Amino acid sequence: MKKELICINCPQGCNLDVEFDKEKIISLEGNECKMGVKYAEEEIFHPVRMVTTTAAVMNGFIKLLPVKTSCPIDKSLTLNIVKEISKVRINAPVKSGDIIIKNILNTGADIVATRTVGKIGSW
């Protein structure tokens, strides 16, 4: 199989042309450094992503709280994680860094608030 990728491991953003089978990379072209090799291997065989989205806030100055995973998770779980977060209603106040959901879908990743939201009428 063949795939074109843009490496994001450094600011150079190399265009990678990767040929691979089920187990290994057969050929790699376009990388200007060794980080391109590592990126291609990870992206093809074990793709992960940081998930960022919003969760509903009750009684807060804003209605949506930006949240993220505490660590990268398997790319195939992204949609399920976003769906799970959409079920949550968070009561204000919330501080940036607060854990909103522990160990979401048994991934080992927590969902963490990335903004502080005060409660209406608390000033």
C-alpha positions in Angstrom: 0.0 0.0 0.0 1.0 3.6 -0.5 0.2 6.7 1.5 1.2 10.4 1.4 1.7 12.1 4.7 2.9 15.5 5.9 5.3 15.0 8.8 4.4 17.2 11.9 7.4 16.2 14.1 9.3 19.4 13.3 8.6 22.7 11.7 9.9 21.6 8.3 6.7 19.7 7.4 8.2 17.2 5.0 5.9 15.6 2.4 6.4 11.9 2.9 5.7 9.2 0.3 5.4 5.9 2.2 5.0 2.4 0.8 4.2 -0.3 3.4 2.7 -3.7 4.0 0.8 -5.0 7.1 4.0 -5.2 9.2 6.6 -2.7 8.0 7.5 0.2 5.9 9.0 -0.9 2.6 10.1 2.5 1.3 10.0 6.1 2.6 10.8 9.2 0.5 10.7 12.9 1.3 11.9 13.0 4.9 14.7 15.4 5.6 15.5 13.9 9.1 15.1 10.8 11.1 12.0 12.1 12.8 10.1 11.5 9.5 10.8 7.8 9.8 9.4 7.7 13.3 6.4 9.8 12.4 5.5 7.6 9.4 5.8 4.4 11.4 3.6 5.7 14.2 1.0 7.3 11.8 0.6 4.2 9.7 0.7 1.4 12.3 -0.4 3.2 15.6 -2.1 6.5 14.9 -2.9 8.6 18.0 -4.5 12.0 18.5 -5.1 14.5 21.2 -8.8 15.0 21.3 -10.1 18.6 21.8 -13.8 19.5 22.0 -16.3 21.3 24.2 -18.6 20.1 27.0 -21.8 21.8 28.2 -21.5 24.0 31.3 -24.5 24.6 33.6 -24.8 28.0 35.5 -21.5 29.3 34.0 -20.5 32.6 32.3 -20.1 30.6 29.1 -22.2 27.6 27.9 -19.4 25.5 26.5 -16.2 24.5 28.2 -13.2 23.6 26.1 -11.7 20.3 27.1 -9.0 17.9 25.9 -7.5 14.5 26.5 -4.6 14.4 29.0 -2.6 12.3 26.5 -2.9 11.1 22.9 -5.4 8.3 22.4 -5.9 5.7 19.6 -7.3 7.6 16.6 -10.1 5.0 16.1 -11.6 6.0 19.4 -11.9 9.7 18.7 -15.5 9.8 17.7 -16.6 7.6 20.6 -14.8 9.9 23.0 -16.4 13.0 21.6 -19.8 11.3 21.9 -19.1 10.4 25.5 -18.1 14.0 26.3 -21.3 15.3 24.7 -23.3 13.5 27.3 -21.7 15.4 30.2 -23.1 18.5 31.9 -20.6 20.3 34.1 -21.6 22.5 36.9 -19.7 25.8 37.2 -17.4 26.9 38.6 -14.7 24.9 36.8 -10.9 25.6 36.9 -8.5 25.1 34.0 -6.9 21.7 34.6 -9.8 20.2 36.5 -10.5 16.6 35.5 -13.9 16.4 33.9 -13.9 12.6 33.2 -11.4 10.1 34.6 -10.1 7.4 32.3 -12.5 7.9 29.5 -13.6 4.7 27.8 -10.8 2.9 29.7 -8.1 4.6 27.6 -6.0 5.8 30.5 -6.7 9.4 29.3 -8.6 11.9 31.4 -10.7 14.7 30.0 -9.3 17.9 31.3 -10.8 21.5 31.3 -8.7 23.9 29.4 -10.4 27.1 30.6 -11.7 28.5 33.9 -15.4 29.2 34.0 -16.9 31.1 36.8 -20.4 30.5 38.2 -23.1 33.1 37.4 -23.7 35.4 40.3 -20.5 34.4 42.2 -18.6 37.7 41.8 
